[in-house]
């Protein structure tokens, strides 16, 4: 029990203030400590009150957001939040309030996984706001991971401490004491927004933090990624699509023209949800569909056509609520030329893995895009149009960023769909590792007629010439993975793929070009581990080069190289691993055959037209 003198050193607040939140968390920690040690912990953790100013600034920042429905006016998250349902690996449904309770519990480790536009950041904001307004013994530290892209040598914990300390005198020792005590709930938003070169670094630091400071709770949001299967301490929760009732609730809450909302909701109730469920069940696309419907009741079925229609709507629309307010564009660019400039800008920033800019960076990148298109137009005017008139770039303080990253992906794909074949092919081969986004899937939708007789045919032929189930050919498993490794330490017993094969890039691209043809589930490596562990023998491989490929392996670890084509066939078959690899091989054979058939039919048609 806290003694009277020491308890007075802790500021207790009944209102949702940062000082009260910190005090509540400290009180929760010291309850289980007796004697003089209690005073020492209170004195050390009490210094964390220096985080209060930035905690309040963070609360104010995450409490509001802007929507496409009315981008000029911020709205409150808690007023517009629509109930979210998540699902764990066993199929159990979890609502957002249960998630908040889980986030406040000790040792919670969760990955929130969902595709673009599903409201991951909104859900993370909701968690932070709930833990701030109704303290549950944790200090919520909300971190947008994309900001770490600015750092050359990012240190996650040091960045968090310096960010929240600001100009106060909080020492790192107080932060370390808080980490050891388990006083924090780390809310890491946007793991998928980290640049490729720092993603592995931050992944290692997150996992290291969970091992060194397991009492804290850790919540990470990201687009789906196979890597999370190896985060053994984390549970992955998938955000489920919205049902019809939730879509209607979302539309009703938007600050938008009431007549348009009423007519759109009637369309949803009359069958639009059933015909366009893949769009309407995603919050971002549902809002864009409302705007598109306002301008044109004809709603496309393909995602790239939908984004094109949404862009046209944003380019031409005036303020959603005040028709007399004309958001005039400053540049003289017509919609097709503006699209060309923005596409070049998106391509460059996508390759650089930049989604956030300062004013100088943004100005230079936009000028490059204008010069590439050879237009005589003011860079400042185009910047104004991007930000104020078309609302594709958003400003927050000194930072500028895409209003949603999916627009960067759409315009990158649009640029590639009409660029020279060698440039497009180089892009596919050099940047295909970004399997978490939609650039390649939209590129295929836009330019399948150009891709199938060129890149796809060439690479299918190369793959099928070398891969197969007959003697003398590479087995489909090794066409995907160079080998498998069984890792044994005192605390780890896991199976991992060690190094991609020469065909891994090709297979990954094909899965995104033809998602409906390939199995959608990821390999269940934990189950594969359990199956392999039952086998009687392993071949030991102590290659230093292989050890270096797994930086998180402890010094006392051993690598066990699995002979896939011998002992492990049965275990692989049970796990679905072998079956999946063979299915991919058969699917590629089928796609190549279909391309040949289609080309023959096209040739017949053209021969009749020109050589009758």
Beta strands, then each sheet from edge to edge (+ up, - down):
strand 1: 64-65
strand 2: 75-76
strand 3: 85-87
strand 4: 93-95
strand 5: 109-113
strand 6: 139-144
strand 7: 184-189
strand 8: 217-222
strand 9: 235-239
strand 10: 356-357
strand 11: 393-396
strand 12: 399-402
strand 13: 484-488
strand 14: 493-497
strand 15: 539-541
strand 16: 558-562
sheet 1: 1+ 2-
sheet 2: 4+ 3- 9+ 5+ 8+ 7+ 6+
sheet 3: 10+ 12- 11+
sheet 4: 14+ 13- 16+ 15-
end
